[in-house]
Amino acid sequence: MKDAKLEALIKNKDVEGLQKYKERQKFKLDSINQVMANIDTKLTSLGATPTANGVVSLQKLELTNFVQHFDIQGSVTTDQDVMVQPNFSGLLSLYVKKGQNVSKGQVIGRVADGGLNDQHKQALIQVSAANAQLQQIKANANLAKIAYEKQEALWKQKIGSEFQYLQAKTNYEAIQSQIAAAQNQVSATQKAADAIKANLAKTAIVAPFSGVIDEVVTQNGQVVSPGSNIVKLISLGMMRIEANVPENYLAKIRVGTPVKVFLPTINQKITSKIRLVGNYIDPATRTFKIEIPVSSYGGIVKPNLLAQVSIESYVNPSAIQIPQNYVYDDAAYKSYVFVATNINGNNAVAKKVYVNLGEKSSNMVEVTSGLNGGDQLITDGSKNLTNGQKVKLAQ
């Protein structure tokens, strides 16, 4: 006999409705099995051998990958997010606007130099003049050297007077001192010019990295000084998610731990890994910080977006895992399940098996001992079974 309600749920592909329908049927099945178990107990006490009762479903156990996750919230930020400031005081001329893309080193504004450019030109003239004077002194030094060497040669041949020789020598030595003084003058004027040039360079406001102008703080024509915020520049090349993790997960998280990120605002799913685990526990929140790199996806992912982060805290690639709702506790709080044995067609015998449990994830639990791959776990209909009870397998 067809169930009209079930047929309607299937036709409408109502997943949530089907799940609720299944739960109601499981409840009915457990109730029937409870009644059957009570009847079976009475029949046994009266000396009768009960026939198989209790309709159950089976799940063949296999070694599978067990992954435990925990979820936290974080927010997107950028690896590069700065307020650009000037290095010089004066009137601002800004060359960019909000939303504009800029390149690293690009001049995005300039501060009025207050006459520094004229000072630099004048300093370069002084450098040129000092160099010209140095070259003239060097030329004179060459003539003085020739005269000195000629008089020295004559004096060694006892030709000419000693006075002429000494005079030529004195002139040559004096002009060497003039060269040193002229070189010092050239160096001093060049340093002065370089100092003015360095200050002149400070009037340019340049982008420290490639990015986009997120905000213009100071407009054209305003007087600014070092420390004034001109524009906010952010890089959208590579972003990161920052999140605070409860301290009880500290031992389970490492650099490289896989994570799954969901950005609900833009309906974007991202797979990444943890690149930084903080070493400091915040005493107020008892949490530590983690960072997760994510792509900007061409600018779609933006700073301050809310991020839902799912972190792998435990992985067992060869685990026996079963639904938690088929694990029961006895009066001594020992966990047990039922498996089907002696399977013959639609008939089987329920066996109570004590198990040790490991980690939990969602509605699944890891079984560390008691079960093996290939065992037939009794699922639906297992709640009210007794050890050794005969059961019927659901078709």
C-alpha positions as CSV (number, residue, x, y, z in Angstrom):
1,M,0.0,0.0,0.0
2,K,1.4,3.3,-1.0
3,D,1.8,6.2,1.5
4,A,0.4,9.3,-0.2
5,K,2.2,11.7,2.1
6,L,5.6,9.9,1.4
7,E,4.9,10.0,-2.3
8,A,4.2,13.7,-2.2
9,L,7.4,14.4,-0.2
10,I,9.5,12.4,-2.7
11,K,7.8,14.1,-5.7
12,N,8.5,17.6,-4.2
13,K,12.1,16.7,-3.3
14,D,11.4,17.9,0.2
15,V,14.6,16.9,2.0
16,E,13.7,18.3,5.3
17,G,10.2,16.8,5.1
18,L,11.6,13.4,4.3
19,Q,14.0,13.5,7.2
20,K,11.2,14.4,9.6
21,Y,9.0,11.6,8.1
22,K,11.9,9.1,8.6
23,E,12.3,10.1,12.2
24,R,8.6,9.6,12.8
25,Q,8.7,6.2,11.3
26,K,11.8,5.3,13.4
27,F,9.8,6.3,16.5
28,K,6.9,4.0,15.4
29,L,9.4,1.2,14.7
30,D,11.1,1.5,18.1
31,S,7.6,1.6,19.8
32,I,6.6,-1.6,18.0
33,N,9.9,-3.3,18.9
34,Q,9.4,-2.4,22.5
35,V,6.0,-4.0,22.5
36,M,7.4,-7.1,20.7
37,A,10.3,-7.3,23.2
38,N,7.8,-7.2,26.1
39,I,5.7,-10.0,24.5
40,D,8.9,-12.0,23.9
41,T,9.9,-11.7,27.5
42,K,6.5,-12.9,28.6
43,L,6.5,-15.8,26.2
44,T,9.9,-16.9,27.5
45,S,8.7,-16.7,31.1
46,L,5.8,-18.9,30.2
47,G,8.1,-21.5,28.6
48,A,7.3,-20.7,25.0
49,T,10.0,-20.2,22.4
50,P,9.3,-16.9,20.7
51,T,9.6,-16.5,16.9
52,A,11.7,-13.8,15.4
53,N,10.4,-10.3,16.1
54,G,11.6,-6.8,15.7
55,V,12.1,-5.3,12.3
56,V,15.6,-3.7,11.9
57,S,17.8,-2.1,9.4
58,L,21.5,-2.8,8.9
59,Q,24.6,-0.8,8.0
60,K,27.7,-2.7,6.9
61,L,30.7,-1.1,8.6
62,E,33.8,0.0,6.6
63,L,37.0,1.7,7.4
64,T,36.5,5.4,6.4
65,N,38.1,8.8,6.8
66,F,36.9,10.3,10.1
67,V,37.2,14.1,10.3
68,Q,36.3,16.2,13.3
69,H,35.5,19.8,12.8
70,F,34.7,22.7,15.0
71,D,33.2,26.0,13.8
72,I,34.1,29.6,14.8
73,Q,33.6,33.0,13.3
74,G,36.2,35.4,12.0
75,S,36.5,38.4,9.7
76,V,38.3,39.3,6.5
77,T,41.2,41.7,6.6
78,T,44.0,42.6,4.2
79,D,47.7,41.9,4.5
80,Q,48.3,45.5,3.6
81,D,46.1,48.2,4.9
82,V,47.7,51.6,5.8
83,M,47.0,55.2,6.2
84,V,49.4,57.1,3.8
85,Q,51.0,60.1,5.5
86,P,53.2,62.9,4.3
87,N,56.8,63.5,5.3
88,F,56.7,67.3,4.8
89,S,54.6,70.2,6.0
90,G,52.7,72.4,3.6
91,L,49.8,72.8,1.3
92,L,48.5,69.5,-0.2
93,S,47.9,68.7,-3.9
94,L,46.2,65.3,-4.2
95,Y,46.3,63.4,-7.5
96,V,44.0,60.4,-6.7
97,K,40.4,59.8,-5.8
98,K,38.5,57.1,-3.9
99,G,38.3,53.7,-5.6
100,Q,41.3,54.5,-7.8
101,N,43.9,51.7,-8.4
102,V,47.5,52.8,-7.9
103,S,50.9,51.1,-8.4
104,K,53.7,50.8,-5.9
105,G,55.9,54.0,-6.0
106,Q,53.3,56.0,-7.8
107,V,53.1,59.7,-6.7
108,I,49.6,60.1,-5.4
109,G,50.0,63.6,-4.0
110,R,52.5,66.4,-3.3
111,V,53.1,68.9,-0.6
112,A,54.1,72.5,-1.6
113,D,57.9,72.7,-1.2
114,G,58.0,76.2,0.2
115,G,60.8,77.3,-2.2
116,L,62.9,74.2,-1.8
117,N,63.0,73.7,-5.6
118,D,64.5,77.2,-6.1
119,Q,67.0,76.5,-3.3
120,H,68.0,73.2,-5.0
121,K,68.6,75.0,-8.3
122,Q,70.7,77.6,-6.6
123,A,72.7,74.9,-4.7
124,L,73.4,73.1,-8.0
125,I,74.7,76.4,-9.4
126,Q,77.1,76.6,-6.5
127,V,78.2,73.1,-7.0
128,S,78.9,73.9,-10.7
129,A,80.9,77.0,-9.7
130,A,82.9,75.1,-7.1
131,N,83.7,72.4,-9.7
132,A,84.8,75.0,-12.3
133,Q,87.1,76.6,-9.7
134,L,88.6,73.2,-8.9
135,Q,89.3,72.5,-12.5
136,Q,91.0,75.9,-12.9
137,I,93.2,75.3,-9.8
138,K,94.1,71.9,-11.2
139,A,95.2,73.5,-14.5
140,N,97.3,76.0,-12.6
141,A,98.8,73.1,-10.6
142,N,99.9,71.4,-13.8
143,L,101.8,74.5,-14.9
144,A,103.3,74.9,-11.4
145,K,104.4,71.3,-11.5
146,I,106.2,71.7,-14.8
147,A,108.0,74.9,-13.6
148,Y,109.0,73.1,-10.4
149,E,110.3,70.0,-12.1
150,K,112.3,72.2,-14.6
151,Q,114.0,74.3,-11.9
152,E,114.7,71.1,-9.9
153,A,116.5,69.6,-12.9
154,L,118.5,72.8,-13.5
155,W,119.4,73.0,-9.8
156,K,120.7,69.5,-9.8
157,Q,123.0,70.5,-12.8
158,K,124.2,73.6,-10.8
159,I,122.4,75.8,-13.3
160,G,120.3,78.8,-12.1
161,S,119.9,80.1,-8.6
162,E,118.8,78.3,-5.4
163,F,116.1,81.1,-5.0
164,Q,114.5,80.2,-8.3
165,Y,114.3,76.5,-7.3
166,L,112.9,77.2,-3.9
167,Q,110.4,79.6,-5.2
168,A,109.1,77.1,-7.8
169,K,108.9,74.4,-5.1
170,T,106.9,76.7,-2.8
171,N,104.5,77.6,-5.5
172,Y,103.8,74.0,-6.4
173,E,103.2,73.0,-2.8
174,A,100.9,76.0,-2.2
175,I,98.8,75.1,-5.2
176,Q,98.4,71.5,-3.9
177,S,96.9,73.0,-0.8
178,Q,94.5,75.0,-2.9
179,I,93.4,71.9,-4.7
180,A,92.5,70.2,-1.4
181,A,90.6,73.3,-0.3
182,A,88.7,73.5,-3.6
183,Q,87.8,69.8,-3.4
184,N,86.5,70.3,0.1
185,Q,84.4,73.2,-1.2
186,V,83.0,71.0,-4.0
187,S,82.1,68.3,-1.4
188,A,80.5,70.8,0.9
189,T,78.3,72.4,-1.8
190,Q,77.3,68.9,-3.1
191,K,76.2,67.8,0.4
192,A,74.2,71.0,0.8
193,A,72.5,70.3,-2.6
194,D,71.8,66.7,-1.7
195,A,70.3,67.7,1.6
196,I,67.9,70.1,-0.2
197,K,67.1,67.4,-2.8
198,A,66.3,64.9,0.0
199,N,63.9,67.3,1.6
200,L,62.4,68.1,-1.8
201,A,61.8,64.3,-2.3
202,K,59.8,64.3,1.0
203,T,57.3,66.6,-0.6
204,A,56.1,63.7,-2.9
205,I,53.5,61.3,-1.4
206,V,54.0,57.9,-2.9
207,A,52.0,54.6,-2.7
208,P,54.0,52.1,-0.6
209,F,52.4,49.2,-2.4
210,S,50.0,48.5,-5.3
211,G,46.4,48.7,-4.2
212,V,43.2,50.7,-4.3
213,I,42.4,54.0,-2.6
214,D,39.8,52.9,-0.1
215,E,39.2,56.3,1.5
216,V,40.3,60.0,1.0
217,V,40.8,61.5,4.4
218,T,42.4,64.9,3.5
219,Q,41.2,66.9,0.5
220,N,43.1,69.2,-1.9
221,G,44.2,72.6,-0.6
222,Q,44.5,71.6,3.1
223,V,47.7,72.2,5.1
224,V,49.2,68.9,6.2
225,S,52.2,67.8,8.2
226,P,54.0,64.5,9.1
227,G,51.5,62.3,10.9
228,S,48.4,63.6,9.0
229,N,46.3,60.9,7.3
230,I,46.0,61.6,3.6
231,V,44.4,58.4,2.1
232,K,43.7,54.9,3.2
233,L,45.3,52.4,0.9
234,I,44.5,48.7,0.8
235,S,45.9,45.8,-1.2
236,L,43.3,43.4,-2.6
237,G,45.8,40.9,-4.0
238,M,45.9,38.6,-1.0
239,M,43.6,38.8,2.0
240,R,43.5,37.0,5.3
241,I,40.9,35.9,7.8
242,E,41.5,36.5,11.5
243,A,39.7,34.5,14.1
244,N,39.9,33.8,17.8
245,V,39.9,30.2,18.8
246,P,39.0,28.8,22.3
247,E,42.2,27.8,24.2
248,N,41.0,24.2,24.6
249,Y,41.8,23.7,20.9
250,L,45.4,24.9,21.2
251,A,46.9,21.4,21.1
252,K,44.8,20.4,18.1
253,I,45.7,23.3,15.8
254,R,48.9,23.6,13.9
255,V,50.2,25.8,11.0
256,G,49.0,24.0,7.9
257,T,45.8,22.7,9.5
258,P,43.1,22.5,6.7
259,V,40.1,24.8,7.0
260,K,36.9,25.5,5.1
261,V,35.7,29.1,5.0
262,F,32.2,30.3,4.0
263,L,31.5,34.0,3.4
264,P,27.7,34.2,3.7
265,T,27.4,37.7,2.4
266,I,28.8,36.8,-1.0
267,N,27.9,33.1,-0.8
268,Q,31.6,32.1,-1.4
269,K,33.2,28.9,-0.2
270,I,37.0,28.8,0.2
271,T,39.4,26.0,1.1
272,S,42.7,27.1,2.8
273,K,45.1,26.3,5.6
274,I,46.1,28.0,8.8
275,R,49.3,30.0,8.3
276,L,49.7,31.5,11.8
277,V,48.8,30.3,15.2
278,G,49.2,32.8,18.0
279,N,51.2,32.0,21.1
280,Y,49.3,34.4,23.4
281,I,46.1,33.5,25.2
282,D,43.9,36.5,25.8
283,P,43.1,36.4,29.6
284,A,39.8,38.1,29.1
285,T,38.4,35.8,26.4
286,R,40.6,32.7,26.9
287,T,41.2,32.6,23.1
288,F,44.2,32.7,20.8
289,K,44.4,34.2,17.3
290,I,44.8,32.4,14.0
291,E,45.3,33.7,10.5
292,I,44.1,32.1,7.3
293,P,45.2,33.4,3.8
294,V,42.5,33.7,1.2
295,S,42.4,35.1,-2.3
296,S,40.5,38.3,-3.1
297,Y,38.9,36.6,-6.1
298,G,39.4,39.6,-8.2
299,G,38.3,42.0,-5.5
300,I,35.0,40.2,-4.6
301,V,36.4,39.3,-1.1
302,K,36.7,42.6,0.8
303,P,37.9,43.6,4.3
304,N,35.6,43.2,7.2
305,L,33.4,40.5,5.6
306,L,32.0,38.0,8.2
307,A,33.6,34.6,7.8
308,Q,32.3,31.2,9.1
309,V,35.4,29.0,9.6
310,S,35.3,25.2,9.9
311,I,38.6,23.8,11.2
312,E,39.8,20.2,11.2
313,S,40.8,19.3,14.7
314,Y,41.2,15.6,14.3
315,V,41.6,13.2,11.4
316,N,41.6,9.3,11.3
317,P,41.9,8.0,7.7
318,S,41.0,4.4,8.7
319,A,38.2,4.7,11.3
320,I,35.1,2.8,12.2
321,Q,32.4,5.5,12.6
322,I,28.8,5.1,13.3
323,P,25.8,7.4,14.0
324,Q,25.7,8.5,17.6
325,N,22.0,7.8,18.0
326,Y,22.6,4.0,17.7
327,V,25.0,4.0,20.6
328,Y,23.4,3.3,24.1
329,D,24.6,3.3,27.7
330,D,23.8,0.7,30.3
331,A,23.3,1.3,34.0
332,A,27.1,1.3,34.5
333,Y,27.4,4.0,31.8
334,K,29.2,1.5,29.5
335,S,28.5,2.2,25.8
336,Y,27.1,-0.6,23.6
337,V,25.6,-1.2,20.1
338,F,23.8,-4.1,18.5
339,V,25.1,-6.0,15.5
340,A,23.4,-8.6,13.4
341,T,24.7,-12.2,13.6
342,N,23.6,-15.5,12.2
343,I,22.0,-13.8,9.2
344,N,19.9,-16.2,7.2
345,G,17.8,-14.5,4.6
346,N,15.6,-12.0,6.4
347,N,16.3,-13.5,9.8
348,A,19.1,-12.6,12.1
349,V,20.1,-12.5,15.8
350,A,20.9,-9.3,17.6
351,K,24.2,-9.3,19.5
352,K,25.0,-6.7,22.2
353,V,28.6,-5.4,21.7
354,Y,30.3,-3.1,24.1
355,V,32.4,-0.4,22.4
356,N,35.0,2.3,23.3
357,L,34.3,5.6,21.7
358,G,36.8,8.2,20.4
359,E,36.1,11.6,18.9
360,K,32.7,12.9,17.8
361,S,31.8,14.9,14.7
362,S,28.4,16.2,13.9
363,N,26.1,13.1,14.4
364,M,28.9,10.6,14.0
365,V,31.2,9.0,16.6
366,E,34.5,7.2,16.2
367,V,34.6,3.6,17.6
368,T,38.1,2.8,18.8
369,S,37.4,-0.8,19.8
370,G,34.6,-3.3,19.8
371,L,33.7,-3.2,16.1
372,N,35.5,-4.2,12.9
373,G,35.1,-3.6,9.2
374,G,32.4,-5.9,7.8
375,D,30.3,-6.0,11.0
376,Q,26.6,-5.5,10.4
377,L,25.5,-2.6,12.7
378,I,21.8,-2.7,13.6
379,T,20.5,0.9,13.1
380,D,16.8,1.5,12.9
381,G,15.0,-0.6,15.4
382,S,17.9,-1.2,17.7
383,K,16.7,0.9,20.6
384,N,14.8,-1.7,22.5
385,L,16.6,-4.9,21.5
386,T,18.0,-7.4,23.9
387,N,21.1,-9.6,23.5
388,G,20.3,-12.7,21.5
389,Q,17.0,-11.5,20.3
390,K,15.8,-12.8,17.0
391,V,15.0,-10.0,14.5
392,K,13.7,-9.5,11.0
393,L,15.7,-7.5,8.5
394,A,13.8,-4.7,6.8
395,Q,13.4,-5.0,3.0
